[in-house]
């Protein structure tokens, strides 16, 4: 348990410093005492509630899973296609002159998570958010998380980056892998996907797919 507490404390400290917060800032946002926050960062064993409060305050998703140590080392590389999608997108958007951030955290009260990729143009005050998906194991959870990002990612990011007045425009795009599994899920849950991606292709009167627009591009932009 001590080793786990040390690792969690280091993750909390790293994220706090990355955000430029003082320890008291984190304690106030997490609604815990300074001594508790300091103890966690120092590697002292804390309560489950304390870890959850700190994680949510930092825009992290608390997940506690019992796994063999060998398995836990490979979780980061569990979906190499997803990682490759982000690399290709980041390289292209940086070449176009955008400021690119990968795995960007956000938080709005109880809503917290991470955006796969955001591209920012500070002068034009524009935000592009890409949500990469190679599969949809839980469609309902995906929709809830995606709607949370559409609602709260922009304001949270603008506030942290000091963009006065927020972003003038935000574009949120779901980039789905063109695979049999992903397409099958989209067909089964067509109305669910259409609710967040209104540009999905319609079906022809005979029940076939309208080929005028590719089904692989899911977009929700405003």
N, C-alpha and C positions, 0 to 999 in steps of 0.2 A: 504493500500500500504506500509505503514511503516513496518508492521509486515513481509510482503513478502520480503522487502529489507533487513531486519535484518536476515531472514533465508538464503537468497541468499549470503549475505556477510559472514555469518558463514561457509557456504559450501565452498566458495572460499578460505577463510582463512584456513580451515581444510585441504583442498587438497594441498594448497601451503606449509603448514608446513609438511604435510606427505611427500612431495617431497624434503623437505629440501631447498626450495628456499627462497631467500630474497625478500622483497617487490619489490625492484628495478628489480630483475630478472624477476618477473612476469610481471611488467609494460612493460619492454623491449620486452618480448616475445609476449605480447598482443598488442604492439604498441599503448599504451595509456600513459597518464601522470601518474607520481607517485601520484599526488594528487587525480586523479580519482580512481586509484587502492586502495589507502588508504581509500577514502570515501566509496567505495563499501564494503570493509571489516569492516568498522565502522558502516555499516547499513544505510548509506545515499542512497537516491533514485538516481539511475543513469539512463542513456539512455539504450534502448534496445541494441543498437550497443555495448555499453560498456560491458554489461553482456555477449553478445555473444562472443566478443573478449576474455574476461577473461576465459570463459568456454572452448573455443577451445584451448587456450594456455595451459590449465591444462589437456587437453585430456578428457574433459567432453562433453557430448552431450546436448546442450541447447534445452529444450523443454518447451514450454509455453502453458498450457492447462487450460481451465476454467472448474473446477470440484467442486462438492460439497465437503466441508471439510471432511465429513464422508467417502466419496469415496476415497479421496486422502490418507487417513491413511492406506487403505487396498491394495494400489497398490503394495507395496513391497511383499505382500503375495499372489498376484494374480495368480501365477503359482507355487504352492508348488511342483509339480513334477519336474520342472526345477531346483528348489532349492535342492531337494533331490538328483538329478543326480550329481550336483556339490559336495555335501557332501560325497557321496559314492566314487566318483573319487578322491577327495582330500585325504580322509582317506587311500585309497589304495596306492596312489602315495607317500604319506608321509611315509607309512610303507616300501616302496621300497627304501626310502632314498632320495627322491627328495625334493627340495625346492618348495613349492606350493604357488601360489598366485591366489586368486579369484577376479573376476571382476577387472582385471588389466587394467588401462588406457594406451593409447598410442596416439601419435600425430606425424604427418608428414605434415607440412604446413596445407593445408585445410583438410587433411584426419585425422580424430580423432574418437576415439571410445573406447570400452572396450572389453577385451577378457574374456570369461566366466571363463576359468581356464588355467593357465600356470604352467608347471612343469620344473624346471631348475636343471641342474647338472653343477655346476660352474667349477669343475676340468676338466670334459670332454667337457665343453662348448657346451652342447646340450640343445635344447629347444623343449618341447612338448606343443602344444596349442590345447585345446579341445573346440570346439564350440558346445554347447548343444542346441538341438532344440526339442521341444515337438510338434511344428506345424510350418507351413510355410505360414502365412497370406499374405506375399508380397515377392514372390520368387525373383523378380528382386532386391529389396532392400537388401535381404539376400545375394545374389551373390555379389553385389557391396561391401557390408560391409566385407564379408568374403575375397574377393580378396584384399581389402585394408589391412586387418590384415596379410594375407600371405606375402604381399609386404613390410609392414612397421613396423609391431609389433616387429619382431626380432631385427632389427637395433636400434629402439628406446629403447627397453628394455635393450639391451646390453650396450648402451651408458649410461643409467641411473644407471645401476648396476656396471659400471666400468669394464666390461668384455673386455679386450684388444683384438682387432682383431675380435670382434663379435663372434657369435655362429658358431661352425664348422658345425653343422647340425641343421636343423629345421624340425619338423614334425607337420603338421597341420591336424587335424582330425575333421570331423563333426560327432557328436554323435546324431543320430536321434532316437526319441522314436518310438518303434515298435507299431504303432497304425494305424487304418484304415484311419484316416484323413491324417497322414503323408505319408503313402504308396500311397494313392490316388493322392496326390499332386506330388509325385515323378514320378508316372506313367504318369500323364498329362504333366509334364515338363521334360520328360526323357532326352532330349538332353541338356537342360540347366544344369541339375545336372551332366550329364556325362562330361560336359566341365570342371567342377571343381573337380569331383570325378570319375576319369577314371576307377576305379575298380568296378563300378556298374555292376551288372550281365546283360548279354545280353539276348535277347528273342530268343526262339527257332524258327526255320523256320515256325512252325505252329501257331506262335503268342503267345505261352505259355511262361512262365518265365523259364529261365535256373536255375535249383535248385542247381547247383554246388556251388554257392556262395550266402550267405544270403544277401538280399536287405537292411537289416537294418544297415549294416556297410558301411558308406560313408567315403572314405579316400582320402586325397590328400597329399602325402608325397614326399619329395625329400631330 
